[in-house]
Amino acid sequence: MGALVGREAALGSAERFLDVLRHRSAALAIEGEAGIGKTALWLETVAAAEARDYRVLQARPTESEARLAYSGISDLVGGSFDEVRASLPAPQERALAAALLLADATPSAELRATATAFVSSLHQLACRQPVLVAIDDAQWLDPSSEKVLAFAARRLPSSVGLLIAWRSEQDVAPPSLVRGQPEDILERIVLEPLSLAALHHLVADRLGISLPRPTLTRLAASSGGNPLFALEIGRSLDARAGERLLDDALPVPPTLQEMVAARVQALSQPARDAILVAAALSRPTRTAVTEALPAEADGDAALAEAEEAGVIVSDRGRIQFTHPLLSSAVYGLASSATRRQLHRQLAEQVGDVEERARHLAMSTDEPDESTAAELEAAAQLAALRGAQDAAADLFEASWRLTPQGLVDEGARRMLGQSAALNAMGDFAEARSLAERALVATHAPSLRTSALLLLGSIAWFNGDARGATGLAEEALATIAQDPRSQGPIHAQLVRFGFSVDLESALAHADAAVALLSEEREPGLLAHVLVDRFFGSALLGRNASPQLLERGLALEATSLSALAGVPQPMPLLWFHCTDDFEAASARYAMEEQWYRERGEEIWVADRLSHLALVELRAGDWESAERHAEESCAALDRLEVSGPRAMAFEKRSLVDAHRGRIERGRSTLLPLIEKFEAADQGWWAALSLSTLGFLEFAAGDGRAAHDALRRMREHANAVGAKDILFDRSEPFHIEALVALGELDRAEETLQSLEARGRTLPRLWIAATLPRARALVLAAKGDVNAALAAIDDVDGEAASRLPFEFAWTLLVKGQIHRRAKQKRAAADALGQALERFERLGAPMFAERARGELERVGLRRSQAELTPSEHRIAMLAAAGRTNREVAQAAFVSQKTVEANLARVYRKLGIHSRAELGAWMADQRDEPAQT
């Protein structure tokens, strides 16, 4: 590298950028004003990468390509797709093939799957050699390609570099693929004006002229150090060299656009005609340009003239303007009538459906049904390919060109734009268009589509009741068409979970009767599983056959690429403590969503796995999964029900003793859910808040949270909030508050839940709950008998609940003045809490153990301290002690510190001697 004049520092940065690609990912952004030399530096960097034998994938979009879906991605990986397609997961292969127009987009492709496939392709290519993804004039990237690249920019595989050049202007934000890059990966080069010396060398090298210093100084002042300005002025000076006096004003047009236009106008008319065709085409080639010119025109000579003048370059048959401003100037100099006629001609020539439609749209500004219909077809194809930005533009052009009398056609096209905007997240504009279409049309099918679209928008923005009302209105609109009602009933099932469970089940029954296993296996699978889950929420016996049939149909639809995983099975397996089934289900869903780039759902499902690990006793994994889930969702800025991962993290926090973070997370969530009338999500969050307040020792706050939880649950008809496990600790809080009647009512509720739907966690906690009530009534012996009913082997599958039961058992033994039994139970509870990493409950057990008042010859060492002391005294390292005791190294260190303090010793040697002295000494009582 080094051919550029005055850009030594920038070239050095480019060299370093390319060097690091051999062992990691990196990104380099080149930015500056028009004409400052961005493309020159970009080209130099690309050439240097090719000289290093890097794989270079490049795109140089133009203004005319800016709305053509996936044109940038096609330039980048279209030529290498066949190399990698066999290694891509099937959903990614299909999505990227559809984006590249190498396969039909059926079923509908998602942009996220395309983006994930793009990243996977980069990874495969980088396994062979470093890869440079190089994009010039990134401001002209089509929206679909820019979104794919923004997704990839945050996930660059190792040995993949991203080189971006873009025109920066005042008050214009950088492209999203620049904004999405981590700061430690991205370096930005802002090109400054050239110095006087650099301008001298530039003019001499490019134009072969040497200007006297006074003229050069005036050139620098007039051009502002901009290389393109300087060269254009230099060309004018050279052309008029014999006409000027020394003090003549330099031939500087008032704007760069005018300067560029003058350059174009200097060409002959045939050359201008040829480059106008090139400017109008999305991807101009020599063949396409010459075919569009009149038969008598010498297209090759015209293009050669333009190339000789430095206006265009031709590379392997493809034509590019030497600067984007030249393309803009060429197009802008043509009259509107000339442009319309040219686009009409090009529409007959191009083969791409979307490009043809765009040429047709630019060929007229008068309503025309045939043009509108072609635009609609192109829009539908773009939507199927996941290019919703392009679809929205095409649908808009389609309905605007629809003749006034074709009301239903216009409404249908308006709804198409609304659906595309909704998919893009522009809910306000999507709602406005759907409402306009609803008012405009009387066709039942179109009114139904508008109502359902409005219902979907309402649902995802938190208005469950509004969504339900709109879907019910849609159902009434097609009352005479039962076959079309099945999908609407299915939608009302999901809406009803947040509004009215009884109504949801009624809609489920109607949907099951109307949906077909052959036509709609995926939708029917969802309804069956929802029906099963809803019955359980209503406190009824749920039929396992419904779940089994639903899962079988789901498998059929997924294998046929006609459905998505149903969320309820993973929730069901978690609620019933079927850890193995939950883990297997999570693995399936995680792979399904990850292959399609559905990061929100990948993160959401990870939060559910965190709860499974929490219940199973692997709290370190639970904590890691919860933190990863929330970090991903926080980065994606989700809200509403999808933010429930933060509620799950708060539950982990409550167990871990991080009360303040858990509370500060939950309270705003609950406030938002209640304000949006999302009672179901508020209820789940209040259940977690109740446990958190109980863990913090505030029984009154716990009771208040659980009271509000039940109010929300009752409002939707839920008798058994399957996710809620509040009765055991609620009973304990009520006993402590002296509210025995309420404690007994809560116990009866727990017993009823266990009878209707037996679950491991209820079997493990019910003996404890009964014992607490019996002890509070003064029957300590009956309480001990009740707590002894716990199945230790089964309960040990829920380590935290078992430790808690041992804590309560120790408390009751202490009340019965059975010190040894109390100490044994409390010691076991303490050891288990410490092993889990439950500091607040461990401290509670430690306090209860101290209240027992049992003297030990081991200088008041707790059972866990004594065990760790014995292992350490035997010569094991802290790591080995941690592995043997199933605790963390930090727990070992903390226990040994307490042991040393209690025994008044300072080393392991002293500990070994003390243990030897005490080995045979009997305990004192």
Solvent accessible surface area in square Angstrom, and as a share of the most:
residue,aa,sasa,rsa
1,M,80,0.36
2,G,47,0.45
3,A,84,0.65
4,L,26,0.13
5,V,34,0.20
6,G,34,0.33
7,R,25,0.09
8,E,120,0.54
9,A,87,0.67
10,A,10,0.08
11,L,11,0.06
12,G,22,0.21
13,S,10,0.07
14,A,0,0.00
15,E,52,0.23
16,R,142,0.52
17,F,10,0.04
18,L,0,0.00
19,D,69,0.36
20,V,33,0.19
21,L,0,0.00
22,R,138,0.50
23,H,126,0.56
24,R,97,0.35
25,S,15,0.09
26,A,5,0.04
27,A,1,0.01
28,L,0,0.00
29,A,0,0.00
30,I,0,0.00
31,E,10,0.05
32,G,4,0.04
33,E,88,0.39
34,A,18,0.14
35,G,5,0.05
36,I,1,0.01
37,G,21,0.20
38,K,14,0.06
39,T,28,0.16
40,A,31,0.24
41,L,0,0.00
42,W,0,0.00
43,L,79,0.39
44,E,33,0.15
45,T,0,0.00
46,V,8,0.04
47,A,56,0.43
48,A,10,0.08
49,A,0,0.00
50,E,94,0.42
51,A,91,0.71
52,R,59,0.21
53,D,107,0.55
54,Y,10,0.04
55,R,60,0.22
56,V,26,0.15
57,L,10,0.05
58,Q,67,0.30
59,A,1,0.01
60,R,51,0.18
61,P,5,0.03
62,T,35,0.20
63,E,86,0.38
64,S,45,0.29
65,E,1,0.00
66,A,18,0.14
67,R,95,0.35
68,L,15,0.08
69,A,7,0.05
70,Y,1,0.00
71,S,3,0.02
72,G,2,0.02
73,I,0,0.00
74,S,29,0.19
75,D,36,0.19
76,L,5,0.02
77,V,1,0.01
78,G,29,0.28
79,G,80,0.77
80,S,4,0.03
81,F,1,0.00
82,D,110,0.57
83,E,78,0.35
84,V,2,0.01
85,R,77,0.28
86,A,102,0.79
87,S,60,0.39
88,L,13,0.06
89,P,42,0.27
90,A,56,0.44
91,P,14,0.09
92,Q,8,0.03
93,E,35,0.16
94,R,70,0.25
95,A,4,0.03
96,L,0,0.00
97,A,1,0.01
98,A,2,0.01
99,A,1,0.01
100,L,17,0.08
101,L,86,0.43
102,L,97,0.48
103,A,48,0.38
104,D,127,0.66
105,A,5,0.04
106,T,103,0.60
107,P,69,0.43
108,S,66,0.42
109,A,11,0.08
110,E,81,0.36
111,L,34,0.17
112,R,103,0.38
113,A,5,0.04
114,T,0,0.00
115,A,1,0.00
116,T,18,0.11
117,A,0,0.00
118,F,1,0.00
119,V,22,0.13
120,S,28,0.18
121,S,1,0.00
122,L,1,0.00
123,H,94,0.42
124,Q,54,0.24
125,L,2,0.01
126,A,16,0.12
127,C,91,0.54
128,R,139,0.51
129,Q,49,0.22
130,P,22,0.14
131,V,0,0.00
132,L,0,0.00
133,V,1,0.00
134,A,0,0.00
135,I,0,0.00
136,D,2,0.01
137,D,16,0.08
138,A,1,0.01
139,Q,55,0.25
140,W,51,0.18
141,L,8,0.04
142,D,0,0.00
143,P,28,0.17
144,S,1,0.01
145,S,0,0.00
146,E,41,0.18
147,K,79,0.33
148,V,0,0.00
149,L,2,0.01
150,A,11,0.08
151,F,23,0.09
152,A,3,0.02
153,A,2,0.02
154,R,91,0.33
155,R,57,0.21
156,L,24,0.12
157,P,17,0.11
158,S,72,0.46
159,S,18,0.11
160,V,0,0.00
161,G,0,0.00
162,L,3,0.01
163,L,0,0.00
164,I,0,0.00
165,A,1,0.00
166,W,7,0.02
167,R,38,0.14
168,S,28,0.18
169,E,91,0.41
170,Q,163,0.73
171,D,145,0.75
172,V,79,0.45
173,A,66,0.51
174,P,26,0.17
175,P,13,0.08
176,S,28,0.18
177,L,0,0.00
178,V,3,0.02
179,R,140,0.51
180,G,19,0.18
181,Q,12,0.05
182,P,59,0.37
183,E,164,0.74
184,D,116,0.60
185,I,39,0.20
186,L,30,0.15
187,E,73,0.33
188,R,114,0.42
189,I,19,0.10
190,V,82,0.47
191,L,12,0.06
192,E,106,0.47
193,P,75,0.47
194,L,15,0.08
195,S,69,0.45
196,L,45,0.23
197,A,65,0.50
198,A,6,0.05
199,L,0,0.00
200,H,64,0.29
201,H,97,0.43
202,L,10,0.05
203,V,1,0.01
204,A,34,0.26
205,D,102,0.53
206,R,137,0.50
207,L,38,0.19
208,G,65,0.63
209,I,34,0.17
210,S,88,0.57
211,L,22,0.11
212,P,74,0.47
213,R,165,0.60
214,P,81,0.51
215,T,4,0.02
216,L,8,0.04
217,T,66,0.38
218,R,71,0.26
219,L,0,0.00
220,A,23,0.18
221,A,84,0.65
222,S,47,0.30
223,S,6,0.04
224,G,44,0.42
225,G,3,0.03
226,N,2,0.01
227,P,16,0.10
228,L,26,0.13
229,F,49,0.20
230,A,0,0.00
231,L,14,0.07
232,E,10,0.04
233,I,1,0.01
234,G,0,0.00
235,R,87,0.32
236,S,37,0.24
237,L,2,0.01
238,D,70,0.36
239,A,85,0.66
240,R,97,0.35
241,A,60,0.46
242,G,81,0.78
243,E,131,0.59
244,R,59,0.21
245,L,125,0.62
246,L,129,0.64
247,D,121,0.63
248,D,44,0.23
249,A,85,0.66
250,L,23,0.11
251,P,26,0.16
252,V,57,0.33
253,P,37,0.23
254,P,114,0.72
255,T,66,0.38
256,L,21,0.10
257,Q,79,0.35
258,E,83,0.37
259,M,9,0.04
260,V,2,0.01
261,A,16,0.12
262,A,54,0.42
263,R,34,0.13
264,V,2,0.01
265,Q,103,0.46
266,A,88,0.68
267,L,11,0.06
268,S,47,0.30
269,Q,94,0.42
270,P,75,0.47
271,A,0,0.00
272,R,69,0.25
273,D,54,0.28
274,A,0,0.00
275,I,0,0.00
276,L,20,0.10
277,V,5,0.03
278,A,2,0.02
279,A,7,0.05
280,A,6,0.05
281,L,6,0.03
282,S,8,0.05
283,R,81,0.30
284,P,9,0.06
285,T,49,0.29
286,R,65,0.24
287,T,86,0.50
288,A,22,0.17
289,V,0,0.00
290,T,44,0.26
291,E,111,0.50
292,A,6,0.04
293,L,17,0.08
294,P,76,0.48
295,A,109,0.85
296,E,151,0.68
297,A,40,0.31
298,D,92,0.48
299,G,7,0.07
300,D,85,0.44
301,A,53,0.41
302,A,6,0.04
303,L,0,0.00
304,A,52,0.41
305,E,62,0.28
306,A,0,0.00
307,E,64,0.28
308,E,153,0.69
309,A,40,0.31
310,G,24,0.23
311,V,0,0.00
312,I,0,0.00
313,V,63,0.36
314,S,35,0.23
315,D,75,0.39
316,R,226,0.82
317,G,30,0.29
318,R,64,0.23
319,I,1,0.01
320,Q,32,0.14
321,F,21,0.09
322,T,49,0.29
323,H,28,0.13
324,P,27,0.17
325,L,16,0.08
326,L,4,0.02
327,S,16,0.10
328,S,37,0.24
329,A,3,0.02
330,V,7,0.04
331,Y,60,0.23
332,G,53,0.51
333,L,79,0.39
334,A,16,0.13
335,S,62,0.40
336,S,57,0.36
337,A,63,0.49
338,T,60,0.35
339,R,57,0.21
340,R,83,0.30
341,Q,121,0.54
342,L,15,0.07
343,H,3,0.01
344,R,119,0.43
345,Q,76,0.34
346,L,0,0.00
347,A,0,0.00
348,E,127,0.57
349,Q,57,0.25
350,V,28,0.16
351,G,77,0.74
352,D,41,0.21
353,V,77,0.44
354,E,5,0.02
355,E,19,0.09
356,R,61,0.22
357,A,1,0.01
358,R,40,0.14
359,H,3,0.01
360,L,20,0.10
361,A,23,0.18
362,M,90,0.40
363,S,5,0.03
364,T,33,0.19
365,D,104,0.54
366,E,112,0.50
367,P,75,0.47
368,D,53,0.27
369,E,55,0.25
370,S,77,0.49
371,T,10,0.06
372,A,0,0.00
373,A,42,0.33
374,E,60,0.27
375,L,0,0.00
376,E,13,0.06
377,A,52,0.40
378,A,1,0.00
379,A,0,0.00
380,Q,89,0.39
381,L,52,0.26
382,A,1,0.01
383,A,25,0.19
384,L,69,0.34
385,R,8,0.03
386,G,3,0.02
387,A,0,0.00
388,Q,40,0.18
389,D,14,0.07
390,A,3,0.02
391,A,0,0.00
392,A,6,0.05
393,D,41,0.21
394,L,3,0.01
395,F,13,0.05
396,E,52,0.23
397,A,29,0.23
398,S,0,0.00
399,W,30,0.11
400,R,144,0.53
401,L,18,0.09
402,T,14,0.08
403,P,39,0.25
404,Q,177,0.79
405,G,70,0.67
406,L,63,0.31
407,V,73,0.42
408,D,58,0.30
409,E,48,0.22
410,G,12,0.11
411,A,2,0.02
412,R,95,0.35
413,R,2,0.01
414,M,18,0.08
415,L,14,0.07
416,G,14,0.13
417,Q,14,0.06
418,S,0,0.00
419,A,47,0.37
420,A,2,0.02
421,L,15,0.08
422,N,31,0.16
423,A,65,0.51
424,M,73,0.33
425,G,39,0.38
426,D,59,0.30
427,F,68,0.28
428,A,69,0.54
429,E,77,0.35
430,A,0,0.00
431,R,87,0.32
432,S,49,0.32
433,L,4,0.02
434,A,0,0.00
435,E,80,0.36
436,R,120,0.44
437,A,0,0.00
438,L,28,0.14
439,V,124,0.71
440,A,47,0.36
441,T,0,0.00
442,H,158,0.70
443,A,24,0.19
444,P,76,0.48
445,S,77,0.50
446,L,21,0.11
447,R,62,0.23
448,T,11,0.07
449,S,55,0.36
450,A,0,0.00
451,L,1,0.01
452,L,41,0.21
453,L,25,0.13
454,L,13,0.06
455,G,1,0.01
456,S,22,0.14
457,I,1,0.00
458,A,15,0.11
459,W,46,0.16
460,F,121,0.50
461,N,72,0.37
462,G,8,0.07
463,D,70,0.36
464,A,6,0.05
465,R,116,0.42
466,G,26,0.25
467,A,0,0.00
468,T,19,0.11
469,G,37,0.35
470,L,43,0.21
471,A,0,0.00
472,E,74,0.33
473,E,80,0.36
474,A,0,0.00
475,L,27,0.14
476,A,73,0.57
477,T,41,0.24
478,I,17,0.09
479,A,55,0.43
480,Q,171,0.76
481,D,62,0.32
482,P,74,0.47
483,R,154,0.56
484,S,48,0.31
485,Q,24,0.11
486,G,0,0.00
487,P,55,0.35
488,I,3,0.02
489,H,20,0.09
490,A,9,0.07
491,Q,54,0.24
492,L,1,0.01
493,V,0,0.00
494,R,67,0.24
495,F,6,0.02
496,G,4,0.04
497,F,12,0.05
498,S,7,0.05
499,V,17,0.10
500,D,59,0.31
501,L,1,0.00
502,E,85,0.38
503,S,37,0.24
504,A,0,0.00
505,L,6,0.03
506,A,63,0.49
507,H,25,0.11
508,A,0,0.00
509,D,73,0.38
510,A,31,0.24
511,A,0,0.00
512,V,44,0.25
513,A,87,0.67
514,L,52,0.26
515,L,13,0.07
516,S,19,0.12
517,E,74,0.33
518,E,151,0.68
519,R,115,0.42
520,E,39,0.17
521,P,17,0.11
522,G,8,0.07
523,L,61,0.30
524,L,1,0.01
525,A,1,0.00
526,H,33,0.15
527,V,3,0.01
528,L,0,0.00
529,V,2,0.01
530,D,4,0.02
531,R,52,0.19
532,F,5,0.02
533,F,2,0.01
534,G,0,0.00
535,S,8,0.05
536,A,4,0.03
537,L,1,0.01
538,L,11,0.05
539,G,28,0.27
540,R,107,0.39
541,N,127,0.65
542,A,19,0.15
543,S,44,0.28
544,P,76,0.48
545,Q,120,0.53
546,L,43,0.21
547,L,18,0.09
548,E,109,0.49
549,R,97,0.35
550,G,0,0.00
551,L,47,0.23
552,A,62,0.48
553,L,16,0.08
554,E,6,0.03
555,A,61,0.47
556,T,75,0.43
557,S,1,0.00
558,L,27,0.13
559,S,92,0.59
560,A,67,0.52
561,L,62,0.31
562,A,65,0.50
563,G,21,0.20
564,V,76,0.44
565,P,2,0.01
566,Q,1,0.00
567,P,35,0.22
568,M,18,0.08
569,P,0,0.00
570,L,0,0.00
571,L,19,0.09
572,W,26,0.09
573,F,31,0.13
574,H,3,0.02
575,C,1,0.00
576,T,28,0.16
577,D,3,0.02
578,D,56,0.29
579,F,21,0.09
580,E,122,0.55
581,A,28,0.22
582,A,0,0.00
583,S,49,0.31
584,A,67,0.52
585,R,22,0.08
586,Y,29,0.11
587,A,57,0.45
588,M,66,0.30
589,E,0,0.00
590,E,33,0.15
591,Q,105,0.47
592,W,35,0.12
593,Y,19,0.07
594,R,130,0.48
595,E,33,0.15
596,R,34,0.12
597,G,4,0.04
598,E,23,0.10
599,E,40,0.18
600,I,42,0.21
601,W,74,0.26
602,V,15,0.08
603,A,4,0.03
604,D,9,0.05
605,R,5,0.02
606,L,24,0.12
607,S,0,0.00
608,H,15,0.07
609,L,17,0.08
610,A,0,0.00
611,L,11,0.06
612,V,3,0.02
613,E,38,0.17
614,L,3,0.01
615,R,31,0.11
616,A,39,0.30
617,G,21,0.20
618,D,64,0.33
619,W,4,0.01
620,E,106,0.47
621,S,15,0.10
622,A,0,0.00
623,E,37,0.17
624,R,122,0.45
625,H,26,0.12
626,A,1,0.00
627,E,59,0.26
628,E,86,0.38
629,S,0,0.00
630,C,2,0.01
631,A,59,0.46
632,A,20,0.15
633,L,1,0.00
634,D,94,0.49
635,R,135,0.49
636,L,51,0.25
637,E,152,0.68
638,V,28,0.16
639,S,85,0.55
640,G,28,0.27
641,P,44,0.28
642,R,76,0.28
643,A,8,0.07
644,M,6,0.03
645,A,0,0.00
646,F,31,0.13
647,E,14,0.06
648,K,14,0.06
649,R,35,0.13
650,S,0,0.00
651,L,15,0.07
652,V,1,0.01
653,D,0,0.00
654,A,0,0.00
655,H,6,0.03
656,R,40,0.15
657,G,24,0.23
658,R,86,0.31
659,I,19,0.10
660,E,121,0.54
661,R,80,0.29
662,G,0,0.00
663,R,59,0.22
664,S,73,0.47
665,T,23,0.13
666,L,0,0.00
667,L,85,0.42
668,P,60,0.38
669,L,20,0.10
670,I,3,0.02
671,E,121,0.54
672,K,136,0.58
673,F,4,0.02
674,E,63,0.28
675,A,91,0.70
676,A,39,0.30
677,D,74,0.38
678,Q,12,0.05
679,G,11,0.10
680,W,14,0.05
681,W,56,0.19
682,A,0,0.00
683,A,0,0.00
684,L,16,0.08
685,S,0,0.00
686,L,0,0.00
687,S,14,0.09
688,T,6,0.03
689,L,9,0.05
690,G,0,0.00
691,F,12,0.05
692,L,0,0.00
693,E,14,0.06
694,F,12,0.05
695,A,2,0.01
696,A,39,0.30
697,G,59,0.57
698,D,63,0.33
699,G,17,0.16
700,R,112,0.41
701,A,29,0.22
702,A,0,0.00
703,H,13,0.06
704,D,53,0.27
705,A,3,0.03
706,L,0,0.00
707,R,106,0.39
708,R,75,0.27
709,M,0,0.00
710,R,72,0.26
711,E,94,0.42
712,H,40,0.18
713,A,3,0.02
714,N,103,0.53
715,A,69,0.53
716,V,5,0.03
717,G,18,0.17
718,A,4,0.03
719,K,143,0.60
720,D,6,0.03
721,I,7,0.04
722,L,0,0.00
723,F,42,0.17
724,D,1,0.01
725,R,20,0.07
726,S,0,0.00
727,E,1,0.00
728,P,4,0.03
729,F,9,0.04
730,H,10,0.05
731,I,0,0.00
732,E,23,0.10
733,A,3,0.02
734,L,1,0.00
735,V,41,0.24
736,A,87,0.67
737,L,58,0.29
738,G,63,0.61
739,E,40,0.18
740,L,53,0.26
741,D,105,0.54
742,R,112,0.41
743,A,0,0.00
744,E,52,0.23
745,E,110,0.49
746,T,15,0.09
747,L,21,0.10
748,Q,112,0.50
749,S,44,0.29
750,L,0,0.00
751,E,37,0.17
752,A,40,0.31
753,R,16,0.06
754,G,13,0.13
755,R,173,0.63
756,T,46,0.27
757,L,33,0.16
758,P,103,0.65
759,R,11,0.04
760,L,29,0.14
761,W,1,0.00
762,I,4,0.02
763,A,63,0.49
764,A,3,0.02
765,T,0,0.00
766,L,21,0.11
767,P,10,0.07
768,R,0,0.00
769,A,0,0.00
770,R,90,0.33
771,A,0,0.00
772,L,17,0.09
773,V,6,0.03
774,L,53,0.26
775,A,4,0.03
776,A,40,0.31
777,K,112,0.48
778,G,53,0.51
779,D,68,0.35
780,V,28,0.16
781,N,115,0.59
782,A,32,0.25
783,A,0,0.00
784,L,15,0.08
785,A,61,0.48
786,A,13,0.10
787,I,0,0.00
788,D,86,0.45
789,D,106,0.55
790,V,28,0.16
791,D,86,0.45
792,G,30,0.29
793,E,150,0.67
794,A,32,0.25
795,A,1,0.01
796,S,48,0.31
797,R,114,0.42
798,L,3,0.01
799,P,30,0.19
800,F,12,0.05
801,E,20,0.09
802,F,25,0.10
803,A,0,0.00
804,W,5,0.02
805,T,2,0.01
806,L,14,0.07
807,L,0,0.00
808,V,1,0.00
809,K,53,0.22
810,G,0,0.00
811,Q,35,0.16
812,I,5,0.03
813,H,23,0.10
814,R,56,0.20
815,R,122,0.45
816,A,32,0.25
817,K,173,0.73
818,Q,74,0.33
819,K,102,0.43
820,R,104,0.38
821,A,37,0.28
822,A,0,0.00
823,A,2,0.02
824,D,69,0.36
825,A,6,0.04
826,L,0,0.00
827,G,0,0.00
828,Q,82,0.37
829,A,0,0.00
830,L,0,0.00
831,E,33,0.15
832,R,67,0.25
833,F,0,0.00
834,E,18,0.08
835,R,86,0.31
836,L,18,0.09
837,G,19,0.19
838,A,1,0.01
839,P,72,0.45
840,M,55,0.24
841,F,1,0.00
842,A,4,0.03
843,E,102,0.46
844,R,64,0.23
845,A,0,0.00
846,R,37,0.13
847,G,28,0.27
848,E,16,0.07
849,L,12,0.06
850,E,127,0.57
851,R,154,0.56
852,V,5,0.03
853,G,48,0.47
854,L,13,0.07
855,R,169,0.62
856,R,43,0.16
857,S,17,0.11
858,Q,35,0.15
859,A,39,0.31
860,E,83,0.37
861,L,2,0.01
862,T,8,0.05
863,P,46,0.29
864,S,4,0.03
865,E,0,0.00
866,H,46,0.20
867,R,79,0.29
868,I,4,0.02
869,A,0,0.00
870,M,95,0.42
871,L,28,0.14
872,A,1,0.01
873,A,30,0.24
874,A,81,0.62
875,G,63,0.61
876,R,100,0.37
877,T,76,0.44
878,N,39,0.20
879,R,157,0.57
880,E,80,0.36
881,V,0,0.00
882,A,7,0.06
883,Q,117,0.52
884,A,27,0.21
885,A,4,0.03
886,F,138,0.57
887,V,22,0.12
888,S,40,0.26
889,Q,83,0.37
890,K,164,0.70
891,T,27,0.15
892,V,0,0.00
893,E,88,0.39
894,A,46,0.36
895,N,1,0.01
896,L,11,0.05
897,A,55,0.42
898,R,49,0.18
899,V,0,0.00
900,Y,49,0.18
901,R,163,0.59
902,K,78,0.33
903,L,25,0.13
904,G,55,0.53
905,I,18,0.09
906,H,156,0.69
907,S,44,0.29
908,R,81,0.30
909,A,83,0.64
910,E,72,0.32
911,L,0,0.00
912,G,24,0.23
913,A,59,0.46
914,W,45,0.16
915,M,16,0.07
916,A,52,0.40
917,D,109,0.56
918,Q,35,0.16
919,R,172,0.63
920,D,133,0.69
921,E,73,0.33
922,P,94,0.59
923,A,55,0.43
924,Q,97,0.43
925,T,134,0.78
